Amino acid sequence: MHTEENKMSVMPIRKLLINMSVPIMISMFVQALYNVVDSIFVAQINENALTAVSLAFPVQNLMIAIAVGTGMGINSLLSRSLGEKKYEKANDTAKNGIFLAFLSYIVFLIFGLLFTKNYFRSQTDNQQILEYGIAYLRIISIGSIAKFTQIIFERLLQSTGKTFHAMITQGTGAIINIILDPILIFGYFGLPKMGTAGAALATIIGQATAALMAIYFNLTINKEININMKGFKPNLNIIKKIYTVGIPSIVMMSITSVATYGINKILNKFSSTAIAVLGAYLKLQSFVFMPVFGLNNGMVPIIAYNYGAKNKERIIKTIKLSIIYATCIMIIGLLLIQILPDKILGLFNASEDMLNIGIPALRIISLSYIFAGISIVSSSVYQAFGNGLLSLIISASRQLLVLLPATYILSLFGNIDLVWWAYPIAEIASVILSIIFLKYIYDKNVAPMDG
């Protein structure tokens, strides 16, 4: 079963990186599409509905952070185990990962049942925004078992190089969500008009479909690992190793939730429209960032596998190409946002007020893209070597030590346009730190290898 050479050790790096990454990039692009489409349809209800979904974003981001971070830990350990030909350890990693996904869901189930009202009341007292937001977030939280299952089982496919199948599951889930959005929000085909609750339900149904497909593919096609849970007992040693990489990644992505929550509160002093602008931007940004995250997801198993196999040359080439590709993607995103900010905001049914705030906002924030490609790839490089702590330091510094304080200080001038400059300032700090840490990883992990 394991005699055939894994493509991660033999395929030319440029071809391998494209082969591993492009399917994930496409599926993540589709994922970004349905994030945006969700908000575009919600914006057709009214601006308050868009603001409500924007205020729910930190919790949704936290869910994704926990699922993706855990998946990142599974990915790194599982791919390395396969590179070292430790097949039993790879199986145990997969099973413990599935167990962790279920535990994570329990947390959000409790939040959805008990704490959604308190969460929204801490941010706004607008009754309409409260109603829209609570209805939306409660369904998203209670149904999040679908999200956790989908992400973990897709990561198992990616860990063994089966990125095409992960693309199929993600793409199908996203397309179902996009189709159901208008039907459930506006009540077509004799169904009740559900508003923001309809947007949430469409999301859950799409995720549940993708989750079931990912489970099916793992059971039928993913022969490199066995995920039969019969007689399963949690293995604390493996869970610790998953979270050694995963927790920094989880905290790193969760910091975005904390920062966004804080920035929303600062923006609320100007207007709820400013929150809607940031919410629209964060969804749009995923169009540019998701393909780079897809590139990273293809890169991590290649580096982890070749680190396990002690192949220095392939590691260096993978890192160099990933940074070049990521920077190209970010520059394309920058150009589009600089040229078409009014058209982009028009997708969200933008009012005159929203355009006045949003056009300068998009142009200023997107300047940070010039530097972001290096930072994003570097963070995943550290994780591939099992050193997620460096990624955490960069993310915490960027968001909590630079972005949030800079946003607050710039807001004191009373000019909303100044506030957006906090984003490029934070990204410059991030890229300087990233380059320093990249050299540290090279000296510590890569340079000592032979060849």
Backbone torsions as a table, in degrees:
resi	resn	phi	psi	omega
1	MET	NA	-32.3	-174.6
2	HIS	-112.4	16.5	-176.7
3	THR	-73.2	-33.1	-176.5
4	GLU	-68.3	137.5	179.6
5	GLU	-67.3	135.3	176.2
6	ASN	-69.2	139.2	-176.7
7	LYS	-60.9	-21.3	-178.6
8	MET	-69.1	-16.3	179.3
9	SER	-102.2	-13.3	-173.6
10	VAL	-123.8	-31.1	-175.5
11	MET	-68.7	139.6	176.9
12	PRO	-52.9	139.6	-169.0
13	ILE	-59.1	-46.1	-178.3
14	ARG	-58.2	-46.1	179.7
15	LYS	-65.6	-41.8	-177.9
16	LEU	-64.8	-44.9	-178.6
17	LEU	-62.4	-42.1	177.5
18	ILE	-67.0	-44.3	-179.7
19	ASN	-59.5	-40.8	-178.2
20	MET	-79.6	-38.7	-169.2
21	SER	-88.5	-40.6	-171.8
22	VAL	-57.4	-45.6	177.1
23	PRO	-59.0	-39.1	179.2
24	ILE	-70.6	-38.9	179.2
25	MET	-61.2	-42.8	179.0
26	ILE	-63.9	-45.5	-177.8
27	SER	-66.2	-35.7	179.3
28	MET	-73.7	-31.2	175.8
29	PHE	-64.8	-42.0	177.3
30	VAL	-64.6	-39.1	176.7
31	GLN	-58.3	-46.0	178.7
32	ALA	-62.7	-38.8	179.8
33	LEU	-59.0	-42.5	-177.2
34	TYR	-78.2	-23.7	169.7
35	ASN	-61.3	-45.6	-178.0
36	VAL	-69.4	-45.9	-178.4
37	VAL	-59.3	-42.2	175.1
38	ASP	-48.8	-52.1	-177.1
39	SER	-70.2	-34.7	178.4
40	ILE	-62.2	-45.3	179.5
41	PHE	-67.3	-41.3	179.6
42	VAL	-62.8	-37.8	-179.8
43	ALA	-63.4	-23.3	178.4
44	GLN	-70.6	-21.5	175.8
45	ILE	-67.1	-61.8	170.8
46	ASN	-178.2	176.3	-176.2
47	GLU	-66.5	-33.1	178.8
48	ASN	-63.1	-35.2	178.1
49	ALA	-65.6	-40.9	177.7
50	LEU	-65.1	-40.3	178.1
51	THR	-62.8	-41.7	-179.7
52	ALA	-60.6	-45.6	179.8
53	VAL	-67.9	-33.1	176.6
54	SER	-65.0	-39.2	179.0
55	LEU	-70.1	-25.5	177.7
56	ALA	-77.8	-16.6	-174.0
57	PHE	-53.6	-44.0	-178.8
58	PRO	-57.4	-36.5	179.8
59	VAL	-71.8	-42.6	177.6
60	GLN	-61.6	-39.9	179.0
61	ASN	-64.5	-36.6	178.6
62	LEU	-64.1	-41.6	176.3
63	MET	-58.5	-49.8	-178.2
64	ILE	-62.7	-38.9	179.8
65	ALA	-58.5	-46.8	-177.6
66	ILE	-67.3	-43.9	-178.7
67	ALA	-67.0	-47.5	-176.9
68	VAL	-70.1	-39.2	179.1
69	GLY	-63.0	-45.3	176.5
70	THR	-61.0	-43.4	178.6
71	GLY	-61.2	-37.0	178.9
72	MET	-64.3	-41.9	177.6
73	GLY	-63.9	-41.9	178.0
74	ILE	-62.9	-46.9	-179.0
75	ASN	-54.9	-49.6	-176.4
76	SER	-64.8	-48.3	-177.1
77	LEU	-69.4	-40.9	-176.7
78	LEU	-67.9	-46.1	-179.9
79	SER	-63.8	-39.2	179.7
80	ARG	-66.7	-39.9	178.7
81	SER	-61.2	-41.1	178.1
82	LEU	-66.3	-40.0	178.0
83	GLY	-61.5	-33.6	179.6
84	GLU	-89.6	3.8	-179.7
85	LYS	63.4	29.7	177.3
86	LYS	-99.4	81.8	-169.9
87	TYR	-72.1	-34.3	179.8
88	GLU	-66.3	-39.1	178.2
89	LYS	-64.8	-38.1	177.5
90	ALA	-61.2	-44.3	178.3
91	ASN	-61.7	-45.2	-179.7
92	ASP	-62.7	-37.6	178.0
93	THR	-60.8	-45.8	-179.8
94	ALA	-60.9	-46.1	-176.6
95	LYS	-66.5	-41.4	178.2
96	ASN	-66.7	-33.1	176.1
97	GLY	-62.4	-42.0	178.5
98	ILE	-63.3	-42.4	178.3
99	PHE	-60.3	-42.5	-179.0
100	LEU	-66.8	-34.2	177.8
101	ALA	-60.8	-42.9	-179.1
102	PHE	-66.1	-42.9	178.2
103	LEU	-60.2	-41.3	-179.8
104	SER	-61.9	-40.6	-179.6
105	TYR	-59.7	-41.0	-177.3
106	ILE	-55.2	-39.6	180.0
107	VAL	-59.4	-46.3	-176.8
108	PHE	-76.5	-26.7	173.7
109	LEU	-61.2	-47.2	179.5
110	ILE	-63.2	-43.3	178.1
111	PHE	-58.9	-46.6	-178.1
112	GLY	-61.4	-38.8	-177.9
113	LEU	-75.9	-33.5	-168.4
114	LEU	-115.9	-26.5	-165.4
115	PHE	-121.3	2.1	-175.8
116	THR	-63.5	-40.3	-179.4
117	LYS	-61.5	-47.4	-179.3
118	ASN	-60.0	-40.1	-178.6
119	TYR	-59.6	-47.8	-177.9
120	PHE	-71.5	-36.8	-179.4
121	ARG	-66.6	-21.8	178.1
122	SER	-75.1	-9.5	-175.3
123	GLN	-117.2	-24.6	-176.4
124	THR	-155.1	154.9	172.6
125	ASP	-118.1	11.6	176.1
126	ASN	-73.4	118.0	-171.9
127	GLN	-61.6	-40.1	-178.1
128	GLN	-67.7	-42.4	177.6
129	ILE	-62.0	-41.2	178.4
130	LEU	-58.3	-48.5	-178.0
131	GLU	-62.6	-47.9	179.5
132	TYR	-60.4	-45.9	-173.5
133	GLY	-68.3	-44.5	-178.3
134	ILE	-63.9	-43.8	179.7
135	ALA	-60.1	-41.7	-177.5
136	TYR	-69.0	-52.4	-171.3
137	LEU	-71.3	-31.6	-180.0
138	ARG	-62.1	-45.5	-180.0
139	ILE	-65.9	-43.6	179.8
140	ILE	-58.8	-42.3	-176.6
141	SER	-72.6	-47.3	-176.9
142	ILE	-66.1	-32.7	-179.1
143	GLY	-92.0	10.0	-171.7
144	SER	-70.4	-6.8	173.2
145	ILE	-54.1	-34.8	-179.8
146	ALA	-63.7	-43.9	-178.4
147	LYS	-64.8	-47.2	-178.2
148	PHE	-63.0	-43.5	179.9
149	THR	-64.0	-45.6	-178.5
150	GLN	-58.3	-51.1	-174.4
151	ILE	-64.8	-44.7	-177.2
152	ILE	-64.7	-45.0	-178.1
153	PHE	-70.3	-30.3	173.7
154	GLU	-68.2	-37.1	178.2
155	ARG	-64.8	-33.8	177.2
156	LEU	-63.8	-39.2	176.9
157	LEU	-65.2	-43.6	-178.9
158	GLN	-65.5	-35.8	-177.3
159	SER	-60.2	-29.1	-179.0
160	THR	-102.9	13.4	175.4
161	GLY	86.5	6.2	-178.4
162	LYS	-92.0	60.7	-173.9
163	THR	-73.8	-25.2	-179.7
164	PHE	-62.1	-42.1	-178.6
165	HIS	-68.7	-34.0	175.6
166	ALA	-64.9	-36.1	177.5
167	MET	-63.4	-41.5	-179.6
168	ILE	-61.8	-45.2	-177.5
169	THR	-65.9	-47.5	-179.0
170	GLN	-62.6	-45.3	-178.8
171	GLY	-61.3	-44.0	-179.5
172	THR	-63.2	-45.2	179.2
173	GLY	-59.5	-43.3	-178.7
174	ALA	-65.5	-42.7	-179.0
175	ILE	-64.1	-41.2	177.9
176	ILE	-61.6	-43.1	178.0
177	ASN	-58.5	-48.1	-177.9
178	ILE	-60.8	-41.2	-179.6
179	ILE	-66.9	-42.5	-175.7
180	LEU	-76.1	-25.8	-176.9
181	ASP	-48.6	-62.2	-177.4
182	PRO	-64.6	-33.7	-177.5
183	ILE	-63.4	-45.4	-176.1
184	LEU	-83.9	-31.5	179.6
185	ILE	-69.8	-46.9	-172.8
186	PHE	-102.0	-3.0	173.9
187	GLY	72.3	53.5	176.0
188	TYR	-83.9	167.6	176.0
189	PHE	55.4	37.4	175.3
190	GLY	77.7	2.7	178.1
191	LEU	-83.0	155.8	179.6
192	PRO	-67.8	150.4	177.3
193	LYS	-78.9	112.5	-171.2
194	MET	-105.2	-8.1	178.7
195	GLY	60.7	-136.0	-176.6
196	THR	-63.6	-31.3	177.1
197	ALA	-62.2	-35.0	177.2
198	GLY	-64.8	-39.3	177.6
199	ALA	-62.5	-41.2	179.8
200	ALA	-65.7	-43.5	-178.4
201	LEU	-65.1	-39.6	177.6
202	ALA	-60.1	-41.0	178.8
203	THR	-61.7	-47.9	-177.5
204	ILE	-63.3	-41.8	-179.1
205	ILE	-65.0	-41.7	177.4
206	GLY	-61.6	-44.0	-179.7
207	GLN	-66.6	-39.7	-179.5
208	ALA	-64.0	-39.8	177.8
209	THR	-62.6	-46.2	179.8
210	ALA	-62.5	-39.3	-179.5
211	ALA	-62.4	-45.4	-179.3
212	LEU	-64.0	-39.6	178.1
213	MET	-65.6	-40.5	-179.3
214	ALA	-65.3	-38.8	176.4
215	ILE	-61.9	-45.9	-179.0
216	TYR	-59.3	-46.8	-179.3
217	PHE	-63.0	-40.0	178.9
218	ASN	-63.5	-38.0	-177.7
219	LEU	-75.6	-30.4	-172.4
220	THR	-104.1	-30.7	-170.8
221	ILE	-114.2	-30.4	-173.3
222	ASN	-83.9	78.3	-172.7
223	LYS	-77.2	-13.2	-177.2
224	GLU	-75.0	-18.6	176.9
225	ILE	-130.8	152.8	178.9
226	ASN	-116.1	119.0	-175.3
227	ILE	-112.0	29.7	175.7
228	ASN	-67.9	117.0	-173.6
229	MET	-87.2	3.5	-178.6
230	LYS	-59.6	128.7	179.6
231	GLY	70.0	17.3	-176.9
232	PHE	-66.1	136.8	170.7
233	LYS	-130.0	134.8	179.3
234	PRO	-58.0	138.3	178.8
235	ASN	-109.0	105.2	-173.3
236	LEU	-62.0	-32.6	179.3
237	ASN	-64.6	-44.2	179.6
238	ILE	-69.6	-41.4	178.6
239	ILE	-59.3	-40.9	178.6
240	LYS	-61.8	-43.2	-179.6
241	LYS	-67.5	-38.6	177.3
242	ILE	-60.6	-45.1	-175.6
243	TYR	-79.6	-17.2	174.6
244	THR	-60.0	-41.4	174.6
245	VAL	-85.2	-39.5	-171.0
246	GLY	-71.3	-42.8	-174.7
247	ILE	-62.8	-46.2	175.6
248	PRO	-56.9	-38.8	179.0
249	SER	-66.2	-42.3	178.4
250	ILE	-62.9	-50.0	-178.4
251	VAL	-61.8	-40.8	-178.7
252	MET	-58.8	-46.0	179.9
253	MET	-76.1	-30.6	178.7
254	SER	-67.3	-30.5	178.8
255	ILE	-58.0	-33.7	176.2
256	THR	-59.5	-40.0	178.5
257	SER	-63.5	-44.3	-179.6
258	VAL	-63.5	-46.8	-178.5
259	ALA	-63.0	-43.8	-178.4
260	THR	-64.9	-40.9	177.1
261	TYR	-58.7	-46.3	179.7
262	GLY	-64.6	-43.7	-178.9
263	ILE	-65.9	-39.3	176.4
264	ASN	-57.5	-40.8	180.0
265	LYS	-67.0	-37.1	177.4
266	ILE	-66.7	-45.4	-178.6
267	LEU	-64.5	-31.0	-178.3
268	ASN	-61.5	-23.7	177.3
269	LYS	-68.5	-26.7	176.5
270	PHE	-84.2	-58.4	177.1
271	SER	-176.4	159.4	176.3
272	SER	-69.3	-21.7	176.6
273	THR	-63.1	-38.2	178.3
274	ALA	-61.8	-35.7	176.5
275	ILE	-66.0	-42.2	178.5
276	ALA	-61.2	-39.1	178.3
277	VAL	-62.0	-49.1	-179.9
278	LEU	-62.6	-40.5	178.4
279	GLY	-60.7	-44.5	178.2
280	ALA	-63.7	-43.0	179.9
281	TYR	-61.7	-45.3	-177.1
282	LEU	-62.0	-34.5	175.9
283	LYS	-69.8	-43.0	-179.8
284	LEU	-64.2	-40.0	-178.9
285	GLN	-57.1	-31.5	-178.4
286	SER	-63.3	-25.2	175.7
287	PHE	-59.7	-37.7	-177.6
288	VAL	-87.1	-42.4	-174.4
289	PHE	-75.4	-36.6	-175.9
290	MET	-57.7	-45.6	176.7
291	PRO	-59.2	-34.6	178.7
292	VAL	-70.2	-39.7	174.9
293	PHE	-62.7	-35.8	176.2
294	GLY	-62.9	-42.5	175.8
295	LEU	-58.9	-44.9	178.8
296	ASN	-61.1	-42.1	-179.3
297	ASN	-64.6	-30.0	174.4
298	GLY	-76.8	-32.2	-176.3
299	MET	-74.4	-41.8	-173.3
300	VAL	-55.9	-51.8	179.0
301	PRO	-62.9	-31.2	179.1
302	ILE	-64.7	-47.8	-180.0
303	ILE	-65.5	-46.4	-177.7
304	ALA	-61.2	-43.3	-179.5
305	TYR	-63.4	-47.8	-176.8
306	ASN	-74.8	-20.7	171.8
307	TYR	-71.2	-43.4	175.0
308	GLY	-60.7	-37.4	-178.6
309	ALA	-88.6	0.5	178.6
310	LYS	57.0	50.8	179.8
311	ASN	-113.0	92.1	-172.2
312	LYS	-62.1	-47.2	-175.2
313	GLU	-59.3	-42.3	-178.8
314	ARG	-68.0	-33.8	178.6
315	ILE	-65.2	-49.6	-176.9
316	ILE	-60.9	-44.7	-178.4
317	LYS	-64.2	-39.4	179.1
318	THR	-61.1	-45.3	-178.8
319	ILE	-64.2	-47.2	-178.3
320	LYS	-59.1	-49.8	-178.6
321	LEU	-63.1	-38.8	-178.9
322	SER	-62.3	-42.3	179.6
323	ILE	-65.0	-42.1	179.4
324	ILE	-61.9	-49.2	-178.3
325	TYR	-62.8	-42.3	-178.1
326	ALA	-63.2	-43.1	-179.1
327	THR	-63.9	-40.1	177.7
328	CYS	-60.9	-44.1	179.4
329	ILE	-61.0	-44.8	-177.6
330	MET	-64.8	-37.8	-179.1
331	ILE	-68.0	-38.1	175.6
332	ILE	-60.5	-44.5	178.1
333	GLY	-60.1	-43.2	179.5
334	LEU	-59.5	-47.5	-177.7
335	LEU	-61.7	-44.3	-179.7
336	LEU	-61.2	-43.4	-178.1
337	ILE	-69.9	-37.2	179.1
338	GLN	-65.4	-37.0	-174.4
339	ILE	-83.8	-35.9	-169.6
340	LEU	-122.8	38.5	-174.9
341	PRO	-62.6	-37.2	-178.5
342	ASP	-67.8	-40.4	179.3
343	LYS	-65.5	-39.9	-178.6
344	ILE	-64.1	-46.7	-179.2
345	LEU	-68.7	-28.2	177.0
346	GLY	-59.0	-28.2	177.4
347	LEU	-60.5	-27.8	-176.4
348	PHE	-96.7	23.8	176.2
349	ASN	58.2	39.0	-169.8
350	ALA	-65.6	132.5	174.0
351	SER	-75.0	170.8	177.3
352	GLU	-57.4	-41.8	-179.9
353	ASP	-62.8	-43.1	-179.3
354	MET	-65.7	-37.0	177.7
355	LEU	-67.5	-41.4	-179.0
356	ASN	-61.5	-39.6	178.5
357	ILE	-79.5	-40.2	-168.1
358	GLY	-75.3	-37.5	-175.8
359	ILE	-63.1	-51.7	175.8
360	PRO	-62.2	-37.3	-178.8
361	ALA	-57.9	-50.9	-177.3
362	LEU	-63.0	-42.3	-178.1
363	ARG	-66.4	-38.8	-177.9
364	ILE	-73.5	-49.5	-176.3
365	ILE	-60.7	-40.2	-174.7
366	SER	-68.0	-14.4	175.2
367	LEU	-59.9	-25.6	179.8
368	SER	-66.8	-16.9	-178.5
369	TYR	-63.7	-25.6	-179.2
370	ILE	-55.5	-35.9	-175.6
371	PHE	-101.4	-20.5	-166.5
372	ALA	-64.3	-33.9	-177.0
373	GLY	-55.9	-44.6	-179.0
374	ILE	-63.5	-45.2	-177.8
375	SER	-62.6	-43.9	-175.6
376	ILE	-66.1	-45.8	179.9
377	VAL	-65.3	-43.3	-178.6
378	SER	-57.1	-43.0	-179.6
379	SER	-57.4	-41.7	-179.9
380	SER	-73.5	-28.6	176.3
381	VAL	-62.6	-45.3	179.7
382	TYR	-59.7	-41.1	-178.4
383	GLN	-67.2	-36.7	179.4
384	ALA	-62.7	-29.2	177.1
385	PHE	-90.1	9.1	178.0
386	GLY	76.0	18.2	179.9
387	ASN	-115.8	65.6	-177.3
388	GLY	-67.9	-18.2	-177.8
389	LEU	-60.0	-36.3	179.7
390	LEU	-63.8	-40.2	178.0
391	SER	-61.5	-40.8	-178.9
392	LEU	-63.0	-43.8	-179.2
393	ILE	-60.8	-43.1	-179.4
394	ILE	-64.5	-46.8	-177.2
395	SER	-64.9	-44.0	179.7
396	ALA	-63.1	-42.9	179.9
397	SER	-62.4	-46.4	-176.8
398	ARG	-61.5	-49.8	-170.3
399	GLN	-86.7	-43.4	-172.5
400	LEU	-92.8	-32.2	-178.0
401	LEU	-93.1	-23.2	-178.2
402	VAL	-116.6	-59.3	-171.5
403	LEU	-61.3	-53.5	-175.6
404	LEU	-65.5	-49.2	177.1
405	PRO	-61.5	-39.9	-179.7
406	ALA	-64.0	-40.7	177.8
407	THR	-59.4	-46.2	-178.2
408	TYR	-63.6	-47.9	-177.7
409	ILE	-61.8	-45.7	-179.0
410	LEU	-66.6	-29.3	179.8
411	SER	-68.3	-23.6	-177.4
412	LEU	-67.4	-18.7	178.1
413	PHE	-77.1	-10.9	176.0
414	GLY	77.7	9.1	179.4
415	ASN	-113.7	114.1	-175.8
416	ILE	-60.5	-33.8	-178.9
417	ASP	-62.2	-33.3	179.7
418	LEU	-66.7	-33.4	-175.3
419	VAL	-56.9	-38.9	-174.4
420	TRP	-67.0	-19.7	179.6
421	TRP	-66.4	-14.3	177.6
422	ALA	-58.6	-32.2	-176.8
423	TYR	-67.8	-52.1	176.5
424	PRO	-61.6	-36.6	179.6
425	ILE	-60.3	-46.0	-178.7
426	ALA	-64.0	-37.0	-177.0
427	GLU	-70.8	-34.1	177.7
428	ILE	-64.9	-43.3	177.7
429	ALA	-60.6	-40.9	-177.4
430	SER	-64.6	-42.5	-175.6
431	VAL	-70.3	-34.0	177.8
432	ILE	-62.9	-46.8	179.3
433	LEU	-63.9	-39.8	-179.0
434	SER	-59.7	-43.8	-177.8
435	ILE	-66.5	-40.1	178.4
436	ILE	-61.0	-45.3	-178.0
437	PHE	-70.6	-32.0	178.8
438	LEU	-63.8	-41.1	177.4
439	LYS	-65.0	-39.2	179.1
440	TYR	-61.0	-45.4	-180.0
441	ILE	-63.8	-40.8	179.8
442	TYR	-62.1	-48.8	-178.0
443	ASP	-63.1	-38.0	-173.6
444	LYS	-82.6	-45.0	-170.6
445	ASN	-104.3	-37.2	-170.9
446	VAL	-94.8	-48.6	-176.8
447	ALA	-54.9	-41.2	-178.0
448	PRO	-67.0	-12.7	-178.9
449	MET	-69.6	154.7	175.4
450	ASP	-80.2	147.4	175.4
451	GLY	69.3	NA	NA
